Amino acid sequence: MYDWLTDALADDSSRVITANRRLARTLTEQYTRMQLGAGRATWRRPAIHSWGEWLAVLVDALRHADELPLRINAQQSRALWEHCLREDIDDPLLNIGGLARLCRDTWLRLHAYRVPLADCQRRASGQDQRIFARAAGRYARRLAASQWVDDGQLPDCLARLVAAGRIAVGGNISLAGFDRIAPQAAALLDACRDAGASVTIVAAGDPGAATLRRYENVDAELRAAGAWARRQLDRDPNLEIAVVVSNLEQDSERSARLLREGLTPGWQYGGDSCGSAVNVSYGRRLADYPAIHVALLALRWLHRDLRGAEVGELLRSRFLGAAAAFGRSRLEMQLRAWPDRRWSRGLLLRALAGREAHADAEDWLRRVARAGDILDAGPPERRPAEWAKCCNDILGALNWPGDGPLTSADFQLINRWGDLLNDFARLELVSPILRGPEAVLRLAQMAGETLFQAEAESAVVNVLGPLEAAGLEFDRLWVTGLAANDWPPAGRPLVLLSRDLQREHGMPDAEPADTADFARRVLQRLRRSGSEVVFSYPAMIGDAEQLPTAFLADLPVADGNGDPGWHANSLAGSPALVEKRDRVPPVGKEEAVGGGAATIDYQIRDPFSAFAFGRLGIRRMQEFRPGIAANIRGSLIHDALNRLYDGNPAHSEIAAWSERDIEQRIERAVSRAYTRHERFADSVLRQLLELEKRRSRLLLESVVAVDRSRDGFSIEGVERPAEFATDLIRLAIRCDRVDRQLGRLVVFDYKTGQPRRFLTGGEPSDMQLVVYASAMAEPVAGLGLFHVDSRDVSIDGVGPALTRIDEWDRALEGWQKTIRDAARKIAAGDVRLNVRQNSRDARPLDLLSRFAELRRES
């Protein structure tokens, strides 16, 4: 392969110019292999450059640097376009950044095809084209007045300097991988010829043996391509193999997953090497990488408040703070216990200060405070270079990118972020001063528009788009997605430039014929890129039947085979795995079982849940929800109810309260219950809390009314601590409310959700009350659910103090025996799973318990 390369680099004055950086890198690697194969120990570095790199080489060769205007890069150009557009556009809802990018692309195409700006302005039609024409005029004048040159103007400037003899060129220039050469590039090459250089275009090789295959659908097509690549490598591991995906830009990650399914079935659990065996050459936006996303989120937090879910991302992220995350996880659990709101860094530090003693939590809070100090140490308006340093220092204070080991891809990503900060610093040329929020927004925009892909070291199959494969040579090549509906791809003419003007200058996609002709040439080039080439297309896309592209009409269509299908399907019906069931040890003497009375209730309904919540200490993570979540509303009501009867008044006292007494007591109880949440509430949340307060007052009024209607009783305690103990386990519990009636105790559990009956079929629906009764040192005359809900405020219970019941003591003793049996099973290490519970109840522990699998087997 690349037999022409040695001749193209025959002497020191020869150089190879490629259409893209990938081809330049590949040719450099190939040249190295050639030298090693020839037995050489040393050799000169080959002059192989992409087009953009070659322009930079010509700039460096300029004899007097001041002869070329100051060059501005892509980001500086984008910022300048925004300034020029804002003179015409003042709509705050318009994405000015996206429009500036579109204008810059149009400007580059104008120069590439040598379209006079005056023609563009004169032929503009429609508001968008006129806005671009006016902005382009301002942009050109600003460049001229400042003596700047951008990427669109640079080739013309270099052509003039080459023609004037200010840049020396000579030797042989070989062009590789160019599907078309724009007039501007051609003019620069002509200037090099006139200056004595020999310019040649590398000819494509002979067409390889080609076949055309049809597959059932896109998934089958890509999986088959992966399986084909595996077969080729099994025959010869040294083969250069590639798969070209015609619409790779639409979903490169999904295409890679399907190819891996065929190449390495089960790659998901085969380690990083299996995943990296397929190298997709289409990068992701820099801002989409988790490490960069977290960095940008942390920087945004210093200038605007974040929602609780966003702060949770920062608390969980391995890219910030210390490697340990136990304390940070507990901080997030506390954050989720509050109504969701926007958190400033100062407010969050005050809310979480001192709540967790774990070192990693304290470290994280200190780092956030330090990051804020770095920001506050400077003025609100700074130069871009100062903001770049500030951002770097802030991320350093936050210990970004974390303490974990970094892979080669991680190092490349972090270095690319450093390059982005350097590009941001250079914005000072066109945007001398920025405010903090504007600086972070600009940095986020740059990261969102920058494509990045780490160079893979262990890839055995390369996945490329049709244009990225230009000039590359392979032993085996597969080209997918060649249905007539998708190839040729849809044309993309410029929307900000008159279509007639585009036709006159032969610009790409100005005419459907041009789009079709270019697509035909690309296929012909791909056909010459491998000694064996497979073309393929899906017979169906969705519900639509497909035909192959007309550009492959000379190839007979064969039904494709080799689709291995989904690897997961191969596991269906396979022999059951033999599992080693490690026996859960019994509860140790020093082991504390948590979860309170709920652990006993779980043991009766689903022993695995009792083990998970009581012994493993697993806790459900509350969702961040807008407004006041149901669990928080319930917590607020419970807290207010506990405060309502401060002093443990008797029934006679409650009955004697005046309306004013009741109002004051309720107001005091509600105010104290809500203080914790109001302390950190913003204006919107305060209004929501005020509405919830009104609801709480009404509910407490109903509770007092219910208690007044009862027979004589006295309140023994609210939130009363107790201990349920057997010979084997001890559980700390807390009873919502304990009354005394008929000389015995009555235990209540406040319920703020859907009302339900205490007894169902003669058995308690909630065994927690029975646990409370078992922990009491005195006889119990009743157990009741005290419903406190907008739908119903009432008591549903059983026992002589609440309802007429025969043989109460015997019934209670039977329920308590069930409780003791459950406690004994907990102590013995019972972890059975109730496969008859519904999926909703099992879902929180489904991953740990394999509930869905076991349910299917039952």
N, C-alpha and C positions, 0 to 999 in steps of 0.2 A: 504493500500500500504506500501511497504518497511517493511513488518512484521519481516524480519530478522534483522533489524537494532538494535533493543534493545539488542538482544542476542550478536550481534557482538561487542557491546560496553558495555559488562557486567561489566567490571572492569577497573581500572585505567591503566592497562597494555595493554589493547586492543586498536586497532586502525583500521580504515578503509582506504584503499588506493584505489583511483579511477583513471579511465583512463583519465579524464579531469577535469578541474577546475569547469565546469558547474555542473557536477554530484556532486562534493564535496560540492559546495554551496547549491545545492538542498537537499542533505542529511543532511547538518547542519540545514537548515530551517525545514526539516521534524522532526528531532530529537527535535528541540525546540517545535514544535507543540505537539509532543508526551509528553514531560515533562509538558507542560501547561495543556494538556488534563488529565494528571494523577494528577493534582492539586498541583504540586510542584511550589514553589516560587523561589527556587534557585537550581542550578545544576552545575556540573563541565562542562567546555567546552569540547565538544566531540573531540576526536583525529581523525578527518576526514581530509585527505590530498589528493590532487592530486599526481600523481607519482612524478612530479618535486618538489612539496613542500615537499614530504616525503624524497627525497634525501637531501634537505636542512636541514631537521630535523636530519637526520643521521650525517650530517656534524657538526651540532651544538652539537651533543651528543659525538663527538670525545673527548676523555679524554685529549689529548694533541694536540692542534690545529696545531702545527708545524709538526705533522706527515703526514699531507695531503699537497701536493703541492698547491701553490696559484691558486685559481679557477678563470678562466676568463669567462666572460659572452658571450652571442651570438654576441653582437656588437664588442667586442674585438676580438673574434674569426674571424669574417668576415673581420675586418681590417687586421689581421695577414694573412689571406688567400690572400688578395689582394697583400700584400708585397711579398709573396711567388710566386704568379703567375706572377708578373711583371718581375721576373728574366728570364722568358721564353717568355713573350709577351711584345712587345713594340709598338703595333699597337694603335695609339691614337683614332681610330674610334671604337675599340672594347669596348663593355660595360663590363669593368672589374668588376664592382660591381655585375652585374647579374651573371657573371661566378663564382665569389667568393661565392655567395649564393648557386649556384648549387654544387660547390665543397664541401661546408660545409655540405649540405644535404647528399651528397654521403658519406662523412666522418662519419657522424652520423650513417648512415645505415651500413657502414662497421663494426663499433664497435658493433652496436646492434645485428648483426648476426655473430660477431666474425670471420670476414674474415681477415686473416693475411695480413698486408700491403705488405709483400714480394710477396705473391701470386698475389696481385693486380698489382704490378709493373711488375712481370714476365709475366702475361697473358694479359697485355695491348696491344691493337691493334688499329691502327688508330691514327691520330695526337692528337685528343681531349683526348683520354684515356691516351696516353703517357704524355701529358702535365699535366693532373691531377696526374698521378703516380709520376712524378718528383716533382710537387708542394707539394704533400702529404708527400713525403720524407722530403722535406725541412721544412714543417710545423711540422712534428713529431720531427725532430731534434731541431727546435726552442723551442718547448714545453719542451723537455727534458733538453736543455741547460739552460733555464730560470726557470726550476722547476715550470712549470705551468701545470694545468690540465683543460681540457675543458669539455663541456657537454657530448661529446662522450666517454671520458675516465673515467668520474667520477663514473659511476656504478661499473666498474671493480676495481677502487681504493677502493671504499667503501666495496665491497665484500671481498677484501683482508684484510681490517682493521677489518671487522666483524669476519672473520675467525681467525684472530690473537687475538681476544678478546679486541681490542682497542676501539670498539664501542659496548656498551651493548644493546642487543635486547632481547625481551622476550614477553610473553603474546601471544595473538592471533592477527594475521594480516589477515584481510579479504579483498580480492580483488574484486572490483566491476566495471563492465563496460568494461572489457577487451575482445575485440573480438579475439585478439591473443596476446601472450606474446613472445617477441623476446628472443633468447638464452641468450643475455647479462642480461636482466632483470630476466630471470629464474635462472641464476647463482647467482645473488644477493639474490634472494628469497631462493635458496638452502642453501646459506651461513647462512641466518637467521634461517632456520630450524635446521641446524647443531649446531647453537649457542643456541638452545632451544626454538625458537619461533614456534608457530603453525600457519601455512599458509594455509588458505582455500580460495577457489574461491566461491563467492556467486552464487548459482544456480539460473537460470532464472525461473520465474514462469510458470504456465501452459499456454498453448496457449489460447488466447481469441477467442471469436466468430468472425470469419472473413468472409468478403464478397469481391468480386471483381467486380468493376464497370467500364464501358466503357463510355467515354464522347466524344463529337464531336471533340474537340480540347483542347489544353493546357489551353486556357483562360477559356473555359467552365468548365474544370476540377477544376481549382483553385477557380473560383467563387463559384462553387457548394460546395467545401470543406469549404469555409467561411460561406455559408448559412447553411450547416450542423452543423457547430460549434455553430452558433447562435441558432438553434433549440435545440441543447443539453443544452445550457446554459439557454434557456427559461424554460426548464423542471427542471433543477437543477443548480442554479448559482454557486454551490460549486464544480462542477466537474473540475477535472484536464484534460484539453483538449490540444492536440498538433496536428500539421500538419507537417509531414516530407515531404520535397520536395527533390526528389532524385538528382536534379541538381541545388541545391540552389546556389552554388558558381558561376554559370554562370550569373545570374541576380537576386540577392536577392531582390533588391528594386522593380522590376517589379512583382515578385512573391508576395511580401507583398501588393502591390497595388491591385492585383487581389483578394487576400484573403479578403482584407478590403471591396472590392466591394460586396462580398457575405455576409460578417459578418455585415457590417453597410453601407447599400446603402446610398450614399450621404455623406460619411464620410469627403469628402474634405471641406465641409462647416459646419462641426459639431464641430470644435474646436480641440485642441491638444489631449483631452482625447479620441476622436474617433480614431485618428491616432495611438495613443500609445496602443490601445487595442490589437493590434497584435504586438508581440515582436519577431523580426527576430534575431536569434542567430548568424547570420553571419555578422561580423562587416565590416566596410569600412576601407580603408587605412586612417591612421591618416592625411596624407597630403591632403585628399579629403574633409575634413571638412572645411567649409568656414573660421572659425576662425584661424585654423592652416595654411591654404593656404595663408591667408593674412599675417600672421606672417612671414612665409617663404619668401613671396614676398618682404615684407619690409626689411628683413635681406639681401636678395639678392641685393636689390637696393643700399645698402651701399658699395657693392663691384663691381657691374657692372651696366651699364646704362640700363634703362627700356624703352620700347616703350610707346608711349602716352596712348595706351589702358590699359597697366599695371598700369601706374601712375593713370589713371582714376579709376581703381579698388580700389586703396588705398584712393583716395579722396572720393569715395562713401561709403567706408566700414564703417559700424557701429562699427567695432571692433577697430578702431583707432580714436584718437582725442576726441573732445567733442561730446555730444549726438546730439546737433543741427548740421544740415548739409546744411543749406541754403547757407552760404558763400562758403563752399567747392564745392557745386554744381555749383555755379557761376564761381569758379576757373576752374572747369573742362570744362565749356562752353568756357572759354577763351583758354584753352589748345587745345580744338578741333578746334579753329579758326586758329591755326597755322598748317603748313604742318607737318605731322607725322614724328617723328625722335626719336632717342634714347636720353633720358634725364638723365643726372647725377643729383644727388641731388643738387649740387651747382648751376648748370646751371638752373635748374627749380626754385630754390629759387630766383635767380636773375631775371628770366623772370616774376615771379608772385608777387614779392615783391611790396607791396603798391597798388596792383590792386583791392583788395577787403577790405573794411573797416569792414566787419562783423566779430564779435568776433570769431566765430568758424573757419573762414578762417585764421585769424591771428594766432589763437592758433595752428592750424594744421601746418602752416609754421614754427612757433617757435619750435614745437615738432620735426619736421624733422631736423631743424638745431641742436637742442640739441642732437638728436640721432647721427648725424654726429660727433659732438664734442666728444661724448663718445667713438666712434670708433677711432677717430684720436688721442685720448689721450694715446693710447697704441702703441706698436711696431707692424709692419705688420706680424710678426711671434710670435705665443704665444702657450702656452700649452693648450690642450683641456679644462681643467678646467677653465682656464682664458677666453677662448672663450665662454664657457657656461655662465659664469657670465656676460661677455660683452653682449651676446645676450639677457640675461634676463634684464639687465639694459637698453638696447636699447628699448626693447618692453615696459618696464615700462615708459620710456620717451615718447613713442608714445601713452601711455594710453591704451595699449592692456590689456584686451579684451574689452575695451570700458566702457561707463557709464551705459549701459542698465542693467536691472535686469537679474540675472543668474538663470537658472533652475537647477534642480539636474543633468540633463544630461550635462549642460554646466560646472558645477563644476567638474564632473568626467572627462570631456574632458581636462580641464585646468590642472587638477592634473596629467593626463596621459602625457601631454606635459612636466610638471615638471619632471616626471620620465624619460622622454626621454632625457631631458637636463642632468640629473644626469648620465644616461648611456653614453651620449656623453662625459661627463667630465672624465669618467673612461677609455676612449680610450687612455689616457696618458700612460697607461702601455705599449701599443704596438705602439702608434704613438705619441712620446714625443712632437713634434713641428709641427704645422700646419700654413699655410698661411690663410688669411681671406677667399678668395674664396673657398679654399679647405675645410675649416671648415664648411661653409654654405652649400656647396654641400654635404658633408658627413651628416650633420644634415638633409638635405632634403631627402637623400637616406634612412636614418633611419626612417623618418616619412612616406616615401612611402612604406616601407616594414612592418610597424607596423599596425596590425589590431586592431581596437578599436570599442567597442560597449558599450554604457552606459547601466547600469542595469535598466531595466524598472520597475517602481513601480506599475503601474496600468494595466499591460497586463492581458488579460483574455484568450488569445490563444497564445501559443508558436509555433513558426515556426523554425524547425531545419533541419539540414542535417542528413543523415542516420547515420554517425559516431558520430555526436554530441549527438544523442539520446541514445547512449550506456549506459545501466544501469538504465535509467530513466523509471519510471512507470507512467501510465496514466489511467484515467477512460475511456477515449475515445481517439482513435488515428486514424488518416487518413494518409496514405502513398501515395503520388502522383508520377506520371512519370514512371510507371513500364511497359513501352512498351519494347518489345523484343530488339529493336534497342538501347535502353538506359540502360537496365539492363540485364546482369551485365555491369557496366560502363567500359569504355576502360581502359586497364591496363597501368600502368606507370612504366615500368622498368627503372633502372638507365641507363643513356646514357653514363656516364663516367666510367662505369665498364663493364668488359667482361660479356656477357650474359651467357656464359658457367659457369663462376665463380658464377654468381647469382643463376643458377640452382643448382649447387653443394651444395650451402649453404642454399637452400630453401628460398631465399629472396622473398619478396612480388612481385607479377606480373612477376616473371621470366618466368613463363609458363602460357599460357592461362588457363590451368586447375586450377592453383592456384587462378587466378582472379575470375573464375567462382565459385570455392568452397568458397572463401571468401564472394562473393556476396550472395551465398545461405545461408551462416551462418548469415549474417547480416539480411536477410529477416526473417529467423527463429527467430532471437532475437527480431526483431520488432513485430513479431506475438505474442510474449510472453510479450510485453511491455504494453498492454492494455487489459482491460476486453472485449472491443469491438473494433475491428480493421477493417477499411475500406481500401482496396487497390484499386487503380484506375490507368487508363492509357488513353491517348488520342487516338481516332480512326484514327486521321489524324494529321500529323506534316507537315505543308506546303502542298505539293501536294502528299505526300507519305502516303499510308495506313499503319496502325500499327497493330501489334498483341501483346497480353500480354506476359510478360516474361514466359519462360517455367518453372520457379521455383514456379509458382503458378498454375500449371496445375491441382491440386486437387480441385481448387475452380471454380465453374461455373461462367461464365461471365454474368452479368446483365447489361442492358442498364441503364446508370446513369440518374437520374433526379435531380431536385432541383437547376439547374443553373438559377439564377435570371436574367442573362443577364446584360447588361450595365445599370446602374442607369439612365444615360442620356436618354436612349431610352424610359424610362417610362414617361419622361416629354414631349415627342413628341406628339402632338395632344391634349395636355391637355388644359383646358380653359385658355384663355389669362389672364395674370396677370392684376389686376386692379392697375393702377399706379396713385399716387397722383402727379399731375403736378403742382409743385410750380411755381408760376408766377415769372419770373425774374424781379427784380425791375428796374425802369427806371434809367437812368444815373443821379447821384446826382450832386448837385451844385459844390461840391468840388472834384468830381471824375474825374480823368485824364484817358482819353481813349488813349491807345497807338497804336503802329503799323503803324502810319502814313497813307499815302494814300492807302496802301495795305488793311487796315481795311475796307475802303469803297468798294474797289474792291471785297473783300471777302463777304461783306454784299449783294452785287448784285448776286454773284454766289452761295453762301452758307452761310446764316446768322449765323449758328452755328459756323462756322470758325471765323467770325468777332467777335462773342462774346468770343470765346476761346482765340484768339490771341490779340484782342483789349482790352477786359475788364478783362479777367482772367490773362492776361500776360503770357500765355503759349508760350514757344519758342521751336522750333525744335532743337533737339540735333544732331549736325553734326557727321558723322561717322569718326572714325580714319581710314585713308586709307594710304597705302604706296604711296610714291611719292607726287605729288601735286594734291589735289582733285579739281574737277571742280569748286566748290564754291570758293576755294582759288584762282584759276586762274582768275575767274571772278572778285574777289575783287582786285587782283593785277592790272588787266587791268583798272578797274574803278579808282583806285588810280592814276595810271599813266596818264589816260585821264584828271583827274581833275588838275593835275600838268602841263599838256602839255600847257595849255593856261593861265599860270600865267600872271597877268597883263591885262587880258581881251583884247587881241589885236583885231583890226577890220580886216575885210576882206582884205582891202588894205595893211595892214601890213603883213598879212600872205602871200599874193600874192607876196610881195616884198622880202620875206626871201630867202636867198641864200641856196644852198644845205648844206653848212657848218652850217648856222644858224639853219636849220631844224635838222641836225644831233646833234648839241650841245643841242638844246632844248629837243629833244627826249631822249638823253642820260641822261640829268639832271632829267627829269620827271621819267624815268624808274628807275634810281639809287635811287632816294628818295623813290619811291614806294616800292622798294624791301629791303630797309635798315632794316626795322623792322623784316623781316623774316630771313635775312642773319645774324643778330646779334646772333641768337641762332641755326644756322644751323651747322650740322656736314659736313664732307667732301663729303659724298654722296649727301646730300641735296643741298649743294652748287653747285654741278655739275648740278643737276636737275634745280635749280633756274637759273643757267646761261643759260641753254637751253631755259627756259621759257622767260628769258630776251630777247633772240634773237627773239622769236616769238612776244613779246610785241613791240619791236622796229619796226618790219615789219608792225604790225597792226597800230601803231601810224603814220607811214609813209603813210599808206593808208588813215587814217582819215584826215591827212593834205591835201592829194590829193583831197579827196572828198570836203573838205571845200573850197579849191582853185577853184573848178569847179562851186561853187554856185554863185548866184548873190550877190551883195553887202550886207553885214551885219556887225554888230558889236556884240561882245560877252558882254553881260551884267553881267554874273556871272556864276561860276561853283560851284556845291555843295551849291546852294543858299538856305538859310533857309527861310521858310515862314510859315504861319499858315492858315489852313482852318478852318473857324469858322462859326457856325450857332448860333441860339438862344439857342440851346440845348447842343451842343458838340463843343469841340475845338480839333483840331489835329495838332500837330507839324509835318511839312513835310520838305523835303529837295529835291530840284530839281537838277538833274544831271547837266543840262546846260540850260541857258536862253539867247537867242540871241535877237537882235533888227533888224527887217527887215521891209521895207515899213512903217517905223514909228511906228510899233507895235511890241509886243513881240512874239517870237517863242520859244516854250518849247520843249526840247528834253529829252528823257530817253534813256541812253545807255543800250544796250542789248548785252550780250556776249555769249548767248546760240544760240539755233537753230533759224535762221531768221524766222520771221512771218510777216504777213500783219497787219497794224494798224486797217484797217477797214475790217470787215467780215460781209457781208450782209448789208452793210450800217451802221453798229454799231461798235463802238470801241471794239477791242478785249481785250484791257487793259484800264480800266477806271482810272488808276492812273494819266495818263496825263490830263484827264479832271479835276481831283481833283486839280492838279497843276494849271491848267488854272483858276479854280474857286478861287484860293487863290491869284491870281495876282491882283494888284491894277489898272492895265492898260489893255486896250483891247489886245486880243491875236489874232495873224494873222496865227497861225499854231501850230499843235501838231505833233510830229514825233518820231518814234522809230529809233534811230541811231544804226544800227547793226554793231558791231565790233567783227568779228569772222573770223577764218581762211577760212570759207566757203564763207563769203560775208562781205564786208564793204560798207555799203550804208545807205541811209535814206529812210524810208517808212513813209510818213505822209500825212496830209491833212491840207488844209487852203490856203488862197491866197498867202502866202509867200512860199508855197511848191508845190502846185498843183492847177490846175484850178478846182474850185468847185462853184456850184451855191448855193446861200442862205447859205453861211458859218455861218453867225451870228445866223440864225434861228436853224441850225443844232447844233451849239455849245450850244445854249440856251436849246435845248431839252435834250442834254446829261447832262448839268449841273442840269436840273430839276431832272433827274434820280439820280444824285449825292445827291441832297438835300433830295429827298425822302428816299434814303438809310440812310443818316445821321439821319433823323427823326426816322426811324425804329430802328436804333442802340440805340438812346436815349430812345426809348420806351421799350427796353428790348426784341427785337425780337430774338428768338433763333431757328427758324425753321431750319430743316435739309433738304438739297437738296438730295433726294434719287435717283435722276437721274444722279448725277455726277458719274464718273467712280471710280472703287474701288481704283485705284492708288492714285487719288487725296484725297479720303476720308481716306486713311489708317493712316495718322499721328494722327487723332483724333477718329479712329474707336472705341477704347475702351471706350472713354467718351461719344460718341454720339450714340452708339449701331447702327451704320450705317447698318451693315450686317443684323441684325434682322429686322430693320424697312424696309429695302429694300425688304426683303422676304415678309413682310406683305403688301407692297404697290401693 
